[in-house]
Amino acid sequence: MDKRKGLAGALAMVVIVAGVWLWTGSGVDRAPEVTVETLKGERLALADLRGQPVLVNFWATDCPGCIEEMPHLKELHADLAGRGLQMVAIAMSYDDPEAVARLAERRGLPWRIAHDEDGSLAKAFGDVNLTPTTFVIDPRGRIVQQTIGMLDMERLRARLRPMLNEGA
């Protein structure tokens, strides 16, 4: 009986902490001033993308949801990159960089891909530790959406639409 009460109490605490975290968000409201090095050796400062909407997607090669949403992200990129959308995928620090590169090549991922070698990028975005986790950054550099888990592509497109260059 005492074990059940202890387990129920611990579970209740987890639910409360998770609820507070979801209610308050990650604690990050502006895009962090980070520079990533892509798999192609490009150094990209996130601040250099100001003026454009940016989608930052934390993912892992062993994440089924990440793999499942890749075709949808490819479609999004194909539709909106010409209108200003920038996309950066960041593979988690525990991922093997060679496996990341192989998967990106095999899947033909057209956006910039980086590997969070030391975990500092995940930490800068509010200690990301679940994948997929996706951030939408508006042209002024504010995080306007954070999604843990798979994206609702219709809602994402609706969020991005007002930020895009029209006529391109």
RAPEPE-V262891 format. One record per backbone hydrogen bond with DSSP energy under -1.0 kcal/mol. NH is the residue of the N-H (numbers start at 1). CO is the residue of the C=O. Records with the same first field share a line. If there is no record, write none. Layout:
NH=CO ; CO
//
This chain:
5=1
6=2
7=3
8=4
9=5
10=6
11=7
12=8
13=9
14=10
15=11
16=12
17=13
18=14
19=15
20=16
21=17
22=18
23=19
24=20
25=21
31=141
34=32
36=44
38=42
39=113
41=38
44=36
46=34
48=45
49=46
50=47
51=139
52=49
54=137
55=86
56=135
57=88
58=133
59=90
63=60
67=63
68=64
69=65
73=69
74=70
75=71
76=72
77=73
78=74
79=75
80=76
81=77
83=80
84=81
85=80
86=53
88=55
89=112
90=57
91=114
92=59
95=92
100=96
101=97
102=98
103=99
104=100
105=101
106=102
107=103
109=104
112=87
114=89
116=91
117=115
123=119
124=120
125=121
126=123
128=122
133=58
134=147
135=56
136=145
137=54
138=142
141=138
143=29
144=136
145=136
147=134
149=132
156=152
157=153
158=154
159=155
160=156
161=157
163=160
164=161
165=83
//
